[in-house]
């Protein structure tokens, strides 16, 4: 009889523990994480997929992994790109997507020589240019100028989305605007999901 009671008490304790565990699990908030090498970062809703404003959605380490993956001459500068984005309130995933679309991270075109993230047109009085584009002493200096440009010339005009920025940034007279918009959005989505390439 005492063995029966011991077993019964043990069973009651197990059922109680299971009940408490289920109650905790059902009340715990669900947190969605992106699984990616280097922690891709915060998951964002599709409604803000084109809005450049916000906190970083990818990490500095992941930016470096992407640059290294492509053999970019800017490899190792992920921390600067990440911190500049945070300082200006612009998600660095967008900067990285522009960099990818403009020059495959500095591998091709004028950016290889200018160290420019986004092939910014040289303006009167700008201290250093190569051809028609601004040139920089380092990739980090190029990143900073790109963020400054968006913060000072685009955001005050209410241009905060890829759809609104690109027709001004890369006008249709020189670019396929819909293709550019689509490419940047696709790359941002890929980066936020931890992928380094557009599927």
N, C-alpha and C positions, 0 to 999 in steps of 0.2 A: 504493500500500500504506500509506503514512504517513497519507493522508487516511482510509482505512478504520480505522486504529488510533485516530485522533483521534475519529472518529464513535463507535467502539466504547467508548472511554473516556468520552465524553460521555453515551452511553446508560447505562452502568454507574453513573455519578454521579447521573443523573436517577432511576434505579430505586432507588438507595440513599437518596436524599433523600425519595422517596415512601414508602419502607418506614419510615423514621424518623418521618415525619409521621404515618403511620397508627398506628404504635406509640404515639406520644405522645397522639394523639386518643383511642385506645381506653382509655388508662390515666388520662386526665384526668377529674376528678370532674365530674359533671353538676350545674350550678347552675341552678335554675329562678328566673327573674325575672318580676316582674309588670310588664307594660308599661303605663304610665299616665302621663298628664301630671302632673308633680310627684312622680314616683316613689312609687307607692302603698305600697311597702315589702315586708316579708318575707312570703313565702308560707307559710301554715300548713296543716297537714293537717286534713282534715274532722273528725278525732277531737277536736280542741280548738276547734271552731267555736263552741261555746257557753260555753267557759271564759274568764272575763273576765281572769284573771291572765296576766301575761306582758309582754314588751317590746312597744313600739309596732309595729303591723303596717302603719301608714300614717304618712306624714310630716306635719310641721307645714305645709309648703307645700300639700300635698294637702288638708288640713283647711281651709285658707284658700280654696282653689279651690272646695270644696264649699259653704262658707258664702256665698261670692260668687255662685256659680251660682244659689243659691236666693234671693238678695237679702236675706240675713239681716242684722238689725241687729248681729249679733255678728261680722260679717266683719272680718278682720284680727286675730282673737284666737287663731288656730290654734296659734301658738307656746306660748301659755299652756296650752291644752288638752293639747297634746302633752307638755309638760314636767311638768304635774301627773300625767298618766298614768304617765310614767316614774318620777316620784318615789314614787308609791304602788304601783307594780308592777301597774297595771291598764291593759290595752291601751286607748288612747284611741278606738279604733274603736268600742268598746262605748258609751263616753260619747257619741260623736257619733251613734250609732244611737238611743240613748235620747232625745237632744236632738231628733232628727228626728221620732221617734214622738210625743213629748210636745207639741211646739209648732211643727213644721216650722222648727226652728232659730230660735225666738223670734218667728216671724211671727204666730202665733195664740195665743189663750187668755191666761191669766194671765201666762205667761212673758214676754210682750211688756213688761209693766210691772214684773215682779219680777226680770227678768234671771236667771232660773233655768234651768239646763240640764234639770232633771228634775222641776219642780213638787213640791218637798219640802214636806210638811205642816209647818206651824208648830208648834213644841213649846213648852211652858211655859218661860218665861225666855229664849226666843230674842229677840234685841234688835230685829229689824225684820221685820214681816210686812205683807203686803197681803192682806186677806181671810184665807183659811185657809192661805196659802202663805208660806214664807220669802221675804224680799225682799233684794236685794243692791245695793250701790253700783255694781257693774260686772259684766259677764259673767264676767270673770276670777275675781272673788270667788265667783260662783255655781258656777263649775267646781270651784274648790278645795273648797267645802263638799260638793259631790256626791261627789268622790273620798274626802274625809274620812269621810262618812257610810258609804260602802261599806266602807272600811277598818276603821272602828271598830265598826260595828254588824252588818254582814253576814258579812264574812270570818271573824271569830272564832267564828261559829256554823256554820262549814263551808259557807256559802252562797257558792259560787264560780262557779256556772254561771247562765246566763240562766234556765234552767228552774227553778232553786231560788230565785233572787232575786226574780223578777217576782211570784210569788204573794204575797210578803210586801210588796214595794215598791208594787205596784199590785193590791191584793186584789180577788178576784172580786166582792165586794159593790159595787164601783164600776167594775170594768173587765172586759173580755173577756180573761181571762188567756191562753188559747191563742192568740188573735189577736195579742196584745201580744208574746208570746214569739216567734211566727212572724215578726212584722214586724221585731223587733230582729235576729233571726238572718239574715233576708234582707238587711237593710241592711248588716250587718257583712260578709256575703259579697260584696255589691256593692262596698262600699268597698275591701275587700281585693283585689278584682280590678280596681280602678281605675275603677269606674263610680260615678256620682254619684246614680243613681236605681235603685230596685228594678225589675227587668225585669217 
